[in-house]
Amino acid sequence: MNSASAQLHDNTLRSHIEHYCRERDETAFRALYDACKHSVLRIAVHLGGKGDGAKDLSQEIWVKLWKHLCGFRGESKVMSWVYRVAMTTYLDKKSSLIGGSESARSAILVELSILEQTSNDDLHGYAPPDGHNPQISAETASAHALVEQALARLTQGERTVFVAKHFHDLTFKEIAEELGTHEGTAKTLHFRALKKMQALLSAHYAELSDSPIVPLPFAAKP
């Protein structure tokens, strides 16, 4: 989706939200649901993995969106706001499932504390996992499928930050606020996700192997 199409899509979603909040017209909410249902399910898969769990999570996200829809202040893109609601829903769900003894936020921070004990340079030698088939060519493999496969190889924290940053345009500050951590912590997870994505994708796209970062749309953003 190019920038013009993305802006038109965002304007349409805003219109549905404004109409629903002004008139409490359920058809407007239905229109919003129809326009976003696939994206929300995709977010649920990114956060919680595939299977019935993703469907359950997407339903919980929609309940939370319905409850807080009129709290959307319009300061970000609609889908960026949706992702923040989804992330909060997921983290709350994880926390309740484990009895509140350790929230998903804490799990991600524990992950970071371990990662930060090593140098960022350690990831330059990161290799594709066993079972990778180098015979699959870039011409015949789906770029979309390759990205999905690479995302599945990231840790929970890395994937959460990467998807929030590149697919939903959240800033590092916004991501850190949702995770209850510092902006620098989010940046560290993002950097490590970039390096792993580069290593995993370079097996299919040889031109990436000598690049310092993954090319667009996965280049580092300020």
N, C-alpha and C positions, 0 to 999 in steps of 0.2 A: 504494500500500500504506500503510494507516494505521499508527500507532505500535504498536497492539496486534498487528496482523498481522505487522508487521516484527519485533517481539519474539518472536512465536511461531515465525516462520521462522528467526530466529537461534538460538533454543533447539533447533529441530530439527536445524540444521546442527551445532551443538555436540554434540548427542547422537550423530550419525553419526561425528564425529571421535573422540569419547571411546570409542565402541564399537570403532572400527577400531584405535585405539591400544592398547586394553586386550586385545582378542581377536585382533587382526590378521585380522579377518574381512573378506574382500574384498567381501562383499555390502554392508557398511557404506560402503566407499569408493565402490562403484557407486551407492549411494543418494545419497551426497554429490555425485557426478558428475552424476547425473540432475537433482538439485535446483539445480545451479549452472552447468551447461554453457552455457546460453543467456546467462547473465550474464557468464561468462568470455569467451565469444566476443564479446560486446558490448564488454567491456573491451579486448579485442585490437583491435577495430575503432577504438575511440576512440584508442588509443595508436598503432597502426600504419597505420590506414586500411583501406579495404575491399579485397576480393579474396582471392586465395590466400594472401597474406602474413598476413592476419588468422587464417586457419585454421591455418597453420603456427605462428604465435605462440601461439595458444590451446593447441595441442598441447604446445608447450614449457612453457607455464605449468602445464599439468596434470602434466607430468613433475616440475617443480620443486615443485609442491604435494604430490605423492605422496612425494617424498623428504623434505620438511620438515614434513609434516602433524603429526607428533607433537611438533613444536617450537612449535605454537600454544599460547600461554600463557593465552589467554582474557581478555586485558586490553582487548581491543577487540571490536567486532562481527566476526563471521567474515568477512563480505564486505569489510570494511575491511582486514583482514589479507590476504585474497585479492588485493585491489588492490595492496597493497604488494609482495607476491610477484610479481604481474604486472608492476608497474613496474620492479622490479629485473631481471626476466627480459628485458624489452624493452630496457632500458638496456645490459645485458650483451650482448644480441644485436646492437644497433647498434654497440657498441664493437668486437666481433669482426668485423663485416662491413666496417668501415673500417680494419681492420688495427691497431686500437688507437691510431692516430695522434691521433684526437680522439673522445672518447666522446660519447654523446648528452647526458650531463650537461654536458660542456664546450660543446656546441653550444647548449644552452639558456642557459648562462651568457653566452655570446657574444651571444646574442639579447637577454638582459637588459641587458648593458652598453650596447648600442645604444639600447634603449628608454629607459634611464634618462638618456640625454643630452637627452631631450625632456621637457617638462612634462606632468604628468598631464592638464592642462587641454587639451592638444592633441587629446585623444580626444573631447572634447565635440562636435566637428564631424564625427566619423566618419560616413560615409555608406554606405548599402547599396551593394554592388558593381554594376557594370553588368550589365544583363540581368535585374535584379529586376523582377518583374511586380506592380505595386501593385494590379492588378485582382483578384488572388486575395483573397477575403475571409477574415476570421478565422473566420466561421461554417462555411465549406466546407473550409478548409485544416486539416490535422491538426496539432495543437499539437506532437505528438511529432516529426513530420517537420520542422516549422519549427525546433525546437531542434536536431535533427540537422544541418540545413542550416547553422544559425548556428555550431555547433561546428566544422563542416568549414572555416569561414572563419577560425578562430583559428589562430595560430601553434602549433607543436608544444608549446612551453613553456606557453603560455596554456591550451591544451586540457588538457594533462596536469594542471596545477594545478587548473583549474576542475572537471574530472571527479572528481579525487581529493577535492576539498573538498565538492562538492554531491551527488555520486552515491554516494560511498563513505565520507563522514563522517570523513575524515582531518583531523587538526589541521594548522595551518601548520607546527608543529614537526616532525610526522611527515613531511610532504611535503618539508620542507627536508632532513631526514636522508636520505631516499631519493635526493634529487637531489644530495646532497653540497654544499649551499649554506646560506646563512643564512635564518632565518625571515623577515626583512624582504624578502629577495629573492623568496621565495614569495608574500608578500603583494602585492608590486608586480605580479607576473604575474597574480595573482588580480584585482586592481583593474582592470587593463587588459582582462582577459577580460570582466569585468562590463560595462565601458563598451561594448565591442564588441558583446556579446550584446544589450545594451539597444538600441543603434543598429540592429542587424540585425532585431530582433524588432519594433521600434516601427513599422516600415513596415506590419506586419499588425495591430498593436494600438496604435492611435493614442493611447490613454490612457497609454501608457508614455512618450511623447515629452517630457512635462514632469516626469517622475519622476526624482529624483536617482539612483536605483538601480533595477535590475531587480527587480520584485516577487517574492515567494515563488514557487517555491522557490529563486530566485536572488538573494535579498537577501544583503547582506554579513553574514557570521557572525564572531564574535570569534575 
